[in-house]
Amino acid sequence: MLLTVIYFVLFVLTSAKCCLGAGISSDIKCLQTEKTALLQFKQGLIDKSNVLASWKTGRDCCEWRGITCNNETGHVITLDLYYSSSDIYNVETPLSGVIAPSLLELPYLTNLDLSFNHFQGQIPKFIGSLSRLEQLKLAGANLSGPIPPQLGNLSSLYTLDLAWNYVTFENLEWLSHLSSLRYLNMLYLNFSKVVNWPESISKLPSLVELHLSSCNLPNVELSSLSFVNSSNSLQVLELSDNILDLSISYWMANVSTNLVHIGLVDDQLQGPFPDVFANMVSLVSLDLTDNILEGGIPKSFQNLCSLESLDLTGNTLSDRLEDSIENLSCAQDTLESLFLSQNPFSGSFPDNLARFSSLKTLYIDGTNLSGSLPKSFPPLSQLRYLNLFNNQFTGSLPDFTGLSLLRELVISNNQLNGSLPESIGQLSSLEDLVSFLEFFKWCHN
């Protein structure tokens, strides 16, 4: 009897809850003021492909394309209209027009991405009043004119991407106020008149990733810099395709000791290889392709025990290659990619490569290396790509027994002779074995 009463009470309570809940929606919809603001923003755009077809008054704006709302409050928190021209299936055209100030009616907006559309005019000053912004992405948006210093008011901003625009600026004082900034991309902006750029960057205490490639960067005046406030947060540094001198390397050594990646491709760096890497113990990837560096890999590389990728292609390094390889010995368990192409290294094939157990890619093509190759190639069991093209190696091909994972083998334009080793037939992963065998046969006819 008691059990029956309990079941009855539970049934009544459940039914009451259902009845009370009827007519009360748990779905949070966007606010009318914010919907109106978005529709006003749409009016300023030219939408040839009808990208914003879902932006209709009769629909909840939280369901519109590119809009994300807070699940509890209904406030718009994300406006993402990024245009992807790299998607081959995308037949839409980018948006054009103007960025309307009605966005100020979205007070809880945290993410704004209008990248790779074709807007008119300047970066709007009012964006500096969107105080809750955490991500601002305007890359390739066809914007011009001066960068408004009001962007320095965005104290919560942790991502800023202004790359590929036509904006102008003479100082970065506004940038130093972005104390929360972690990611900064200003690729292809013109820094030629900005004399204080290293100092401004050094004042960003939270910066993790910096992209300033193809920016016409002025050289660093070390005597005018103070590194007292420098942060150790910076991990990724891309400064490729500028014209710099080796003073940049000394700034790098002081701006952070936690660098993981450094890109200095085609920066016209000239002279002896800078010996500034002793404290960069976290470095994983270093790309110095197409500079004019001389000498060899310095002894400071003996501290780079986490190095996974090193690219020195197209320099003028001429020391004994074996000595340079020795200075990489601390990375013998981590180094996966080593590119030394197009350097006039001296000496013979470096036997000390055998210790690099994780090596997957090895390019030593177009150097002055001579002499015979070892009878048995070092047993680099992880090696996938091996390029020894256009050297002066003589003698016969080595035994390749230990290279079971090899996919690519380029060894032409040397002075090799003799017959093919039987181990060639065991390279089951080699992707173009037939072409290799035909080429070798042609070379010996």
GIWO-V18148 format. One record per backbone hydrogen bond with DSSP energy under -0.5 kcal/mol. NH is the residue of the N-H (numbers start at 0). CO is the residue of the C=O. E is the energy in kcal/mol with one decimal. If there is no record, write none. Layout:
NH_CO_E ; NH_CO_E
This chain:
4_0_-2.0 ; 5_1_-2.2 ; 6_2_-2.2 ; 7_3_-2.1 ; 8_4_-2.4 ; 9_5_-2.4 ; 10_6_-2.2 ; 11_7_-2.3 ; 12_8_-2.6 ; 13_9_-2.4 ; 14_10_-2.4 ; 15_11_-2.5 ; 16_12_-2.4 ; 17_13_-2.2 ; 18_14_-2.6 ; 19_15_-3.1 ; 20_16_-2.1 ; 21_17_-1.0 ; 23_20_-2.1 ; 24_22_-0.7 ; 28_26_-0.6 ; 30_73_-0.5 ; 34_30_-2.2 ; 35_31_-2.6 ; 36_32_-1.8 ; 37_33_-2.1 ; 38_34_-2.2 ; 39_35_-2.1 ; 40_36_-2.0 ; 41_37_-2.3 ; 42_38_-1.6 ; 43_39_-0.8 ; 43_40_-0.9 ; 44_41_-1.9 ; 45_95_-2.7 ; 46_44_-0.6 ; 47_45_-0.7 ; 49_46_-1.3 ; 52_49_-1.3 ; 54_51_-1.6 ; 55_53_-1.9 ; 58_55_-1.7 ; 62_59_-2.3 ; 63_60_-1.2 ; 66_63_-1.7 ; 67_77_-1.7 ; 69_74_-2.7 ; 73_69_-2.2 ; 76_67_-2.7 ; 77_67_-1.8 ; 78_110_-2.6 ; 79_65_-2.8 ; 80_78_-0.6 ; 80_112_-3.1 ; 82_114_-2.4 ; 83_81_-0.6 ; 84_82_-0.8 ; 86_83_-0.6 ; 87_85_-0.8 ; 89_86_-2.0 ; 90_88_-0.8 ; 95_45_-1.6 ; 96_117_-0.9 ; 97_43_-2.3 ; 99_97_-0.9 ; 102_99_-1.3 ; 103_100_-2.2 ; 104_101_-2.3 ; 105_102_-1.8 ; 108_105_-1.8 ; 109_76_-2.5 ; 110_76_-2.2 ; 111_134_-2.6 ; 112_78_-2.7 ; 113_136_-2.5 ; 115_138_-3.2 ; 116_113_-0.9 ; 117_94_-3.3 ; 118_116_-0.6 ; 118_140_-1.8 ; 119_96_-2.8 ; 123_121_-0.5 ; 126_123_-1.1 ; 127_124_-1.8 ; 128_125_-2.4 ; 129_126_-1.7 ; 130_128_-2.0 ; 132_129_-2.2 ; 133_109_-3.6 ; 134_109_-2.4 ; 135_158_-2.5 ; 136_111_-2.8 ; 137_135_-0.5 ; 137_160_-3.3 ; 139_162_-3.1 ; 140_137_-1.3 ; 141_163_-0.6 ; 143_120_-2.2 ; 144_165_-0.8 ; 146_167_-2.0 ; 150_147_-1.9 ; 151_148_-2.1 ; 152_149_-2.3 ; 153_150_-1.7 ; 154_152_-2.2 ; 156_153_-1.6 ; 157_133_-3.1 ; 158_133_-1.8 ; 159_182_-2.3 ; 160_135_-2.4 ; 161_184_-2.5 ; 162_184_-0.6 ; 163_186_-2.7 ; 165_142_-3.2 ; 167_144_-2.0 ; 174_171_-0.7 ; 175_171_-1.1 ; 176_173_-1.3 ; 177_174_-2.1 ; 178_176_-2.0 ; 180_177_-1.6 ; 181_157_-2.0 ; 182_157_-2.3 ; 183_208_-2.4 ; 184_159_-2.3 ; 185_210_-2.7 ; 187_212_-2.3 ; 188_185_-1.7 ; 189_166_-0.5 ; 190_188_-0.8 ; 190_214_-3.3 ; 193_190_-2.2 ; 194_169_-0.5 ; 194_192_-1.0 ; 196_193_-0.7 ; 199_195_-2.2 ; 200_196_-2.2 ; 201_197_-2.1 ; 202_198_-0.7 ; 202_199_-0.9 ; 203_200_-1.7 ; 204_202_-1.0 ; 206_203_-1.0 ; 207_181_-2.7 ; 208_181_-2.8 ; 209_235_-2.7 ; 210_183_-2.5 ; 211_209_-0.5 ; 211_237_-3.3 ; 213_239_-2.4 ; 214_211_-0.6 ; 221_219_-1.0 ; 223_220_-1.4 ; 224_221_-1.5 ; 229_226_-1.2 ; 234_207_-3.0 ; 235_207_-2.5 ; 236_234_-0.5 ; 236_260_-2.4 ; 237_209_-2.6 ; 238_236_-0.6 ; 238_262_-3.0 ; 240_264_-3.6 ; 243_241_-0.6 ; 243_266_-2.7 ; 247_244_-1.8 ; 248_245_-1.0 ; 249_245_-0.8 ; 250_246_-1.7 ; 251_247_-2.3 ; 252_248_-1.9 ; 253_249_-0.9 ; 253_250_-0.7 ; 254_250_-2.4 ; 255_251_-1.3 ; 259_234_-3.4 ; 260_234_-2.5 ; 261_284_-2.1 ; 262_236_-2.6 ; 263_261_-0.5 ; 263_286_-3.0 ; 265_288_-2.9 ; 266_263_-0.7 ; 267_289_-0.6 ; 270_291_-1.7 ; 272_293_-1.5 ; 275_273_-0.9 ; 279_276_-1.4 ; 280_278_-1.5 ; 282_279_-1.6 ; 283_259_-3.0 ; 284_259_-2.5 ; 285_308_-2.2 ; 286_261_-2.4 ; 287_285_-0.5 ; 287_310_-3.0 ; 289_312_-3.0 ; 291_268_-3.1 ; 293_270_-2.8 ; 294_315_-0.6 ; 300_297_-1.6 ; 301_298_-2.3 ; 302_299_-1.5 ; 303_300_-1.8 ; 304_302_-1.7 ; 306_303_-0.8 ; 307_283_-3.3 ; 308_283_-2.3 ; 309_336_-2.3 ; 310_285_-2.3 ; 311_309_-0.5 ; 311_338_-3.1 ; 313_340_-2.1 ; 314_311_-0.7 ; 315_292_-2.1 ; 317_294_-1.0 ; 318_294_-1.9 ; 320_345_-2.1 ; 322_319_-0.6 ; 323_319_-1.6 ; 324_320_-2.7 ; 325_321_-1.8 ; 326_322_-1.2 ; 327_324_-1.7 ; 328_325_-1.6 ; 330_327_-2.1 ; 331_328_-1.6 ; 333_330_-1.2 ; 334_330_-2.8 ; 335_307_-2.8 ; 336_307_-2.4 ; 337_360_-2.4 ; 338_309_-2.7 ; 339_337_-0.6 ; 339_362_-3.0 ; 341_364_-2.3 ; 344_342_-1.6 ; 345_318_-1.6 ; 348_369_-0.5 ; 350_348_-0.6 ; 352_349_-1.4 ; 353_350_-1.7 ; 354_351_-1.0 ; 355_352_-1.9 ; 356_331_-1.0 ; 356_354_-1.7 ; 357_331_-0.7 ; 358_355_-1.4 ; 359_335_-3.0 ; 360_335_-2.4 ; 361_384_-2.7 ; 362_337_-2.5 ; 363_361_-0.6 ; 363_386_-2.9 ; 365_388_-2.6 ; 367_344_-0.7 ; 369_346_-1.8 ; 370_391_-0.8 ; 372_393_-0.8 ; 376_398_-2.6 ; 379_377_-2.8 ; 380_378_-1.5 ; 382_379_-1.9 ; 383_359_-3.1 ; 384_359_-2.3 ; 385_407_-2.3 ; 386_361_-2.4 ; 387_409_-3.5 ; 389_411_-1.9 ; 391_368_-2.5 ; 393_370_-1.9 ; 394_414_-0.7 ; 398_374_-3.1 ; 402_399_-2.1 ; 405_402_-1.7 ; 406_383_-3.1 ; 407_383_-2.2 ; 409_385_-2.5 ; 410_408_-0.5 ; 414_392_-2.7 ; 416_394_-2.9 ; 423_420_-1.8 ; 424_421_-1.2 ; 425_422_-1.2 ; 426_423_-1.6 ; 427_425_-2.1 ; 429_426_-1.5 ; 430_406_-2.6 ; 431_406_-0.5 ; 432_429_-0.7 ; 435_431_-1.9 ; 436_432_-2.6 ; 437_433_-2.5 ; 438_434_-2.4 ; 439_435_-2.4 ; 440_436_-2.3 ; 441_437_-2.4 ; 442_438_-2.2 ; 443_439_-0.9 ; 443_440_-0.8 ; 444_441_-1.2
